[in-house]
Amino acid sequence: MSQNNCKRFKTLAIHAGQPPDAAYGAVMTPIYPTSTFAFRGVGQPGPFDYSRSGNPTRKALETCLAALESGTFGFAFGTGMAAEATLATMFEPGDHMVVHNDLYGGTYRLLATLGERRVAVDYVDLRDLDAVRAALRPSTRALWIESPTNPCMNLVDLAAVAQLARERGLLTICDNTFLSPYFQRPLELGIDIVVHSTTKYINGHSDVVGGAIVVRDAGLAERIGFLQNALGTCEAPFDCFLVLRGIKTLALRMEEHNRNALEIARWLERHPKISRVHHPGLPSHPQHALALRQMTGFGGTFSFRVRGGQEEAFRLLGNVKVFTLAESLGGVESLIEHPYTMTHVSVPPEVREAMGITPDLIRISVGIEDVADLIEDLEAALA
Ligand SMILES: *Cc1c(COP(=O)(O)O)cnc(C)c1O
């Protein structure tokens, strides 16, 4: 679409893939809840034939996602994990993959099943390029990256990893869920495949689960499109409509998430009961310079450590009133959780500890409420 190349992010969010409806001029993309589409005549299929293979509502979302990630082809999936599982099936027995050792618990669980299918996976700290080089084998096919990582907010230098991968002919996959394309566009840094849980910031209203993949390369797109259809991992039309509706305010929401989270992070850093704040927007973050280089904002999710271990962490979790104790992130409402016993409980304890997921760690997803109320809530809960 020509508008991909000539319009800016906020305009693309509203218009890419979403021209007024051809039938009646509806300004909002209609939901097409149909399994099948009538042929125009014998041997004359229309642009869509069966909704697993393609659906107009999904097509609008996929076109918009591709434009926002500055990609060429987008794919919408029923969940973030459905998108990741579709990618995982691209690998054959005997293949090897190098995976960041600090990533979403569900991704860890999925990739663990690859071992059972005889795809070898090594978990490496992708912040250390020498360690990456040392882990490569002749059978290595891909590098799987998450940045910032969940929940410790470590960053991977995407351009550097992409270049190393290109020299070796390896595929790079980057989970961009935490920042959304508004704050980070991995394809522009040389990454091959961007994957999302659209459940989080992209939809942003905690009322749907969804996933996405965006690529630039036509060959990769053909393979992923084939797998999406073959596996049936696609997103339903109604859910696509909800995600599209959420996307329209993505830029506004991300600005507010970012502003609120940074203010809370600065406040927490000065609080005597907090021993450490992991937020890439703080100068105390060891990769603050990289954050300023490869991201245009820091998002709304970060973590911190409470003095007094799990007991004090649990006290904070039990005392908050505006924050909701829940897993997930990226919605308009603020959430708080305990990675050690909640989101990351499926990661083996020794790996959890090595990742820095200790019992004193709290993760918050800062919403778009009034930040003064959020700070008052934390202040009262910590008192
Ligand atoms: C939530 C999440 C996923 C999984 O997405 P679902 O929509 O829950 O299936 C993958 N990666 C990251 C970083 C996530 O936060």
The ligand as a Tripos MOL2 file, in Angstrom:
@<TRIPOS>MOLECULE
LIG
   15    15     1     0     0
SMALL
NO_CHARGES

@<TRIPOS>ATOM
      1 C1          1.8160  -12.0630   26.9500 C.3       1 LIG1
      2 C2          3.0740  -12.2610   26.2030 C.ar      1 LIG1
      3 C3          3.1990  -13.2820   25.2570 C.ar      1 LIG1
      4 C4          2.0910  -14.3040   25.0010 C.3       1 LIG1
      5 O1          0.9550  -13.7170   24.4780 O.3       1 LIG1
      6 P1         -0.5570  -14.2520   24.7280 P.3       1 LIG1
      7 O2         -1.3770  -13.2720   23.9670 O.co2     1 LIG1
      8 O3         -0.7870  -14.2320   26.2020 O.co2     1 LIG1
      9 O4         -0.6230  -15.6230   24.1810 O.co2     1 LIG1
     10 C5          4.3940  -13.3890   24.5660 C.ar      1 LIG1
     11 N1          5.4080  -12.5330   24.7950 N.ar      1 LIG1
     12 C6          5.3230  -11.5450   25.7100 C.ar      1 LIG1
     13 C7          6.4870  -10.6460   25.9110 C.3       1 LIG1
     14 C8          4.1580  -11.3740   26.4370 C.ar      1 LIG1
     15 O5          4.0910  -10.3920   27.3420 O.3       1 LIG1
@<TRIPOS>BOND
     1     1     2 1
     2     2     3 ar
     3     2    14 ar
     4     3     4 1
     5     3    10 ar
     6     4     5 1
     7     5     6 1
     8     6     7 2
     9     6     8 1
    10     6     9 1
    11    10    11 ar
    12    11    12 ar
    13    12    13 1
    14    12    14 ar
    15    14    15 1
@<TRIPOS>SUBSTRUCTURE
     1 LIG1         1 GROUP 0 **** ****
